[in-house]
Amino acid sequence: MSTEVISGTDSKKADRYAIDVLGIPSLTLMETASSKAAAHIVSRFPSSSVTVLSGTGNNGADGICIARLLTENSKFTGTVQAVVSGNLEHASWEFLHQLAQYKRIGGKLTYYKTGDALPPSDVLVDAVFGIGLLSPLREDKKELLMKADSMHYLHVVAVDIPSGINSDTGELMGAGIRAEVTVTFGRNKTGLITGEGRDYAGEVIVEDIGIPEEAYDHALS
């Protein structure tokens, strides 16, 4: 695994190249990434109550996949609930696929509306926004992230990057969720080691999910 740090923008370029040019299915990358994140949660918090807070993009799809993998894992003896924030009409197809799989196994699921209370739990898995967030948040999304951050969960695990952080610059885009640990995929991101991102990321774990070096070479060329 390379220790090179790249921007979130270049990481997304590498992802697209791996999927569109090298033919690696996006769901394969997603399942691998989610399984790596879920393994850390099982190892660290094997009997805890877990809330997975997900958006409806691909970061949210990772979150729902993590919720399913935790629910199916016999080594995990805690509880899992997923909370989805966002318009399903605008959801990525990968998110809708993961949501269908989670529903199929009877996973506990609620839909967040502005003003709702978030459920208490030991662990929050933050999968609202991923590395694609590069512009300021809308007020409703700021409200959600501020609410989640103010809940003082015992542990917060961010998926790829803490929600609200610009993955290129580390800038806080209006509000964010402070993590204890961030499991990021492929390569470390500049937004996790600079600016406010450094403070919000906590411990950063970089996991290989099978994106070939060729994809990174293309993204960085």
DAPE-V567286 format. One record per helix or strand of 3 or more residues. SS is the DSSP state (H for helix, E for strand). FROM is the first residue (numbers start at 1). LEN is the number of residues. If there is no record, write none. Layout:
ss:SS from:FROM len:LEN
ss:SS from:FROM len:LEN
//
This chain:
ss:H from:8 len:13
ss:H from:26 len:19
ss:E from:49 len:6
ss:H from:58 len:15
ss:E from:79 len:6
ss:H from:88 len:3
ss:H from:93 len:12
ss:E from:109 len:3
ss:E from:123 len:5
ss:H from:139 len:12
ss:E from:155 len:5
ss:E from:181 len:5
ss:H from:190 len:3
ss:H from:195 len:7
ss:E from:203 len:5
ss:H from:213 len:8
//
